[in-house]
Amino acid sequence: MTTEATTLRETAGSRGGWGLSRRSRIVLSLILVIHLLAVTAEPLRFFTRSSRGTSPATDPARILLAPYVEFAYLNHGYFFFAPEPGPSHLLECRLEYGNSETGRLRFPDKRAQRPRLLYHRHFMLSEFLHQLHVPPVQPRIAEDDPAILAEWREARGRYEMIRDSMTRHLVARYAADAAFIDRVEHRLPSDFEVLTERLPLNDPSLYVVLPDAPEYLPAEGVRAIDAGSSKRLEPSQATEPDRPAEAEEVAQ
């Protein structure tokens, strides 16, 4: 009896508290380690990125775990949930009509886009366009370095393609003659503005229209490299005759 009881205790101890064998515990430990690596791979890659790209120290793990990270949706927007989130971005849309009237729309707008999921969709579209934005460059810079020119043309072309697709949709949706999109940054107020000046989060001073080109870039430089950045759309592209109730029309 004593030998048999000792054998049973040794077997139970080798299987652990949950009755798992040594091999099962090793496999479970490996799964947990891989999951923890997948959870940390995306934020590490995000916080080590720069204007030159992502860090080579974090890329291998992220690329190796990409199928699992994307399947488990572990690559969601850490930017908005970071300890120190940055500003948000909106789209200010200007509509022009043939009778010298204009209309204005701002996306996202929680009063116009309901339910909340529709508002969130517009919010992601505005952030997506802002992230794609690539400003024009000076002609001499483009001429001196063909590699920079080729890279810029690809990035700028991608931005203009998405932006122009949005303007075409605005023309068709709101029966306008032309549509133009400006990017607006909603910055966060400072501690002094909140605690001392009691500035509300929706104060108009916190909204800044972002220029398409840097201030130091001369106008002729923009025309030489970025011709047609504000394209006027033909009235024939409009398909809906009625104008939107949510568009604020202002007679000029």
Number of C-alpha atoms within 10 A of each C-alpha: 6 6 7 9 10 11 12 11 11 11 13 15 15 13 16 12 8 9 13 15 14 13 10 12 15 12 11 13 12 12 12 12 12 14 16 11 15 23 19 16 23 23 19 17 19 17 14 14 13 9 5 6 10 15 15 11 11 19 16 13 18 22 12 12 18 17 12 15 21 12 9 12 10 17 18 12 11 14 14 12 10 11 8 8 11 13 14 16 26 26 24 17 19 21 24 22 17 10 9 9 13 20 20 17 19 20 21 22 16 14 10 15 16 11 10 10 10 15 18 16 13 19 19 16 18 21 17 14 19 21 11 16 18 18 17 21 22 18 17 9 11 16 11 10 10 11 11 13 17 12 11 17 18 11 15 18 16 15 20 20 10 14 21 19 11 18 22 20 16 23 26 21 17 23 23 29 21 25 28 23 20 17 22 21 18 20 16 16 18 11 11 10 13 13 10 9 10 11 16 12 14 12 10 9 12 16 17 14 14 13 11 15 16 12 8 7 14 12 11 12 16 20 13 13 16 20 12 11 15 16 14 16 19 13 15 11 17 19 14 13 11 10 14 14 9 13 17 15 18 12 9 7
